[in-house]
Amino acid sequence: TSAFHPAEARTRTTCGYCGVGCTLDVIAQDGEVTAVLPARDGPVNRGHACVKGRFSHGFRTSPERLTRPLLRRDGVLEPVGWDEALAHVARGLRAAVGAGGPDSVAVISSARATNEENYLVQKFMRVVVGTNNVDNCSRLCHSPSAAGLTASFGLSGGTDTFDDVERADCLLVVGANPVEAHPVVGARLLRRVLHGARLLVADPRAVGLALHADVHLRPRPGTNVALFHGLAHVLLAEGLADEAFLRERATGLPELTELLADYPPDRVADLTGVPAPDLVAAARLYGSAEHPAIVYGLGVTEHLHGTDGVRSLANLAILRGAVGTDRGYGVNPLRGQNNVQGASDMGALPDLLPGYGKVTDPAARARAEDVWGVPVPGRPGLRIPDMFAAARAGDLRALWVIGEDVCATDPDANQVVHALDACPLVVCNELFLSETAQHADVVLPVASWLEKDGTFVNFDRRFQRVRPAVPPPGQARTDFDTLRAVAEAMGVDLGCATPADALAECGRLAPVFAGLSHDRLDREGSVPWPCTAPDRPGEAKLYTERFATPDGRAHLAAAPYLPPGERPDDDYPLVLVTGRRWAHYNSGSMTRRGGNLALDPVDFLDLHPDDAGRYDVRDGEQVTVESRHGQARLIARVGDQTPPGQVFCSFHFPSSGVNRLTSDVADTVTSCPEYKVTAVRVAVS
Ligand code: SF4
């Protein structure tokens, strides 16, 4: 197992919750965590941490923690030894390949796992199994960011270092609630506002930052593209575009100009519900700022046209010359999970290898083949929703789910359960007996972020070290060790004896990571990618000389606004938006098993007083929420944070059934689910 040093009472590591990547000092005594302290010299958090990273470590010693492998016998999961569990997995994977070929096996990797674990996951599938059927949960959140930012600028990541936000004089925060979801970033943004930066918030709800906004734009869910076109229209109409930048460094202006003629403020007001004067005021503030910044979240991506949303938002920065120059802070997504950037960087994707070489590109495959010594399949593999569809159709014979509770977190959850039940072998790496694990044939107990060695990549592309502060409980092992052990049971040496070896090997086949190593990170603390050589600094700010597109220019996108996939009607008159709350993280499997539950013990359905009156719902009553796909039960909370016609709940309490409500509508480019628009009705239970 990975190295653990019991004598070390204070361990410097990186938070395993959100993508901000706060540096933490974990204090441990006798193998138990006694405190988690924010590091004053943490490059992103600078002495701060939020209620999740600082206090939510009680899950580690929960009596529900898995400490032994489980194997299903006669329909019941029973504890077994590692040898028996590994042999069963190896036999099952070999049988699946024998019966249906390599493409009948798939793996869902984890944005909570380290880079090195994600690297090994995709290497296992490509080298041991011989398929590209590997994906990670960025599919469900920021895959439109990857596609959109790559198309607009050339690389799949935010354009700037967050440090540059300190210079911003105008912040445009879109579809994000950083005060609750990314509190350390929320605090730094607020600090800028208190120091004089203008603040524009685009979000249907009155999220925390909206209280401080100069202009709060409240578009109807699913109308982002129209909103961004409306802002762009004003920039062009009022001469606020940077003509020299557009001439020298961008392409696509004639097509966009033609499209934007159809998006004057009055029409955009009709499409989005945002009053035209507010739209014009926001465009003028963004367009006249010296150092404008765009920060956005899942409110932009989780839509039928999420990739168009990212690209249309990126248009604003390009029109202003506020990306790849000293002036702006470009376009920067707030990543939800601690290592969702890194999971994709490491190639845990069905169409991309480590460092974003395409599997369809012979040159990219050749680089990997040189290092791995085996042919790499050239056909893109299955995306997560396609894996479930293949399982339901009987075409997927084995699915390995690493650290994702897909039955609770993926949309149209009833269909996910059918898929797992139809798949002959389901293997699950988990901390707890999650809903997904309950449908598995083999459950492997694994180490948490406090118990493992490696690196994460945060939202502004920084590689940072993760170190084991305490040992994993019982027989739990790291995902890294699990992958190597299954490969060994199948007769293959995966190489990479340690996580440091894995990162070094990744750097040999992915030039953008060639300058990174554990030793260097131990010395320097954090290094952003691209980092092409050990003696070169990483590129914190991208595109200062040229964009990474084939022609070296930023690409404006002219995508027309199209309506969302789900729309309210007489039967389902309200629109449900889901998101995060302050004390909890994602499915809540860690934050609900500790003190944070006392802070936020249940989930609520937030609804406006007008709707409460219309549907005869009182504050605190239990309500049934129904969509065209399923049903959930929540406690009503009446208030005006959510506008009339919309309701909001979190996804932190899956037992309420929230993802039985959401649909299988997904982004047309990346298959990212449309979590942000579900038509529902509400009645007192
Ligand atoms: Fe920082 Fe995010 Fe962890 Fe909170 S959850 S401490 S903001 S990394």
Residues whose N, C-alpha, C, O or C-beta is under 5 A from the ligand:
A	BS01	SF4	C15 Y17 C18 G19 V20 G21 C22 A49 C50 K52 G53 R54 H182 P183 V184
